[in-house]
Amino acid sequence: MPTLHLYDHCPYCIRVELALGLMGIKYDRVLYGYGDMTGPTKLVGKKMLPIWEDDAGKFHVESMDIVSLLQSYATAENLFKPASNRADLKEWWSRFTPVYSGLTRPRFPRLPVKDFAEKADVDYHRSKYDKQNVDLNIEMSKTSEYIKAMSALLEEFSEKILYSTECMTEGGVSLDDIIYLPWFRNLTVVKGLEYPTKLEQYTSAVCAKANVELYKQYKM
Ligand SMILES: N[C@@H](CCC(=O)N[C@@H](CS)C(=O)NCC(=O)O)C(=O)O
């Protein structure tokens, strides 16, 4: 059985899980603590996930390279459309990511997932942001401000960018879904952030189809 080595909160790892789930490929899921410096390094020489270990025991890195590899096995039924490179999506994305970070960064280490099970994992996460002069407590205290900004962004996305409750871009499931959906999945951790109906249905339906769990049950 091939294996995906991943962090549960990592959107790049979730890209690969979405592709695997939507393609119906079975795999083992091996999670790592975020502060585990040796686990991923032993496999490929650096501390970076996702890592895909194929049936022959060969390791592959870079989320979209792994997705391309998986797609090389696709049949007509599970071949994704190419990425659209839509300008509207890219422009919106540049405004979305800073607000996303402000909401998710202080919450991730409180998730009851393997990534942050040990004190060393939480400490590593904090030290990473200390080095960037990001104070996670200050970010947490700005929650209502961030929720207000994010609500407007999600409304805009749902109304103007999201094509349907099944796919982001006209024409069916494409690499747009694989690339961007993980961030909407992670954002379900934010208590008090309402998704517009169409976006809520899209996120729930596509993640359920791919067997990717949302963070709704951990809302904080
Ligand atoms: N370009 C990489 C990015 C992967 C990435 O940034 N992974 C993060 C987790 S979200 C990571 O492994 N970080 C290690 C660390 O910060 O210690 C990909 O798409 O696979």
The ligand as a Gaussian input file, in Angstrom:
#p B3LYP/6-31G(d) Opt

LIG

0 1
 N        5.821000      23.622000      -1.743000
 C        5.522000      22.619000      -0.771000
 C        5.109000      23.274000       0.523000
 C        4.880000      22.289000       1.637000
 C        4.911000      22.986000       2.996000
 O        5.094000      24.212000       3.089000
 N        4.734000      22.192000       4.023000
 C        4.842000      22.731000       5.365000
 C        3.605000      22.401000       6.198000
 S        2.199000      23.317000       5.664000
 C        6.008000      22.084000       6.080000
 O        6.283000      20.913000       5.900000
 N        6.714000      22.845000       6.898000
 C        7.773000      22.330000       7.714000
 C        8.080000      23.269000       8.823000
 O        7.618000      24.409000       8.797000
 O        8.787000      22.862000       9.723000
 C        4.430000      21.705000      -1.319000
 O        3.537000      22.224000      -2.026000
 O        4.467000      20.511000      -1.054000

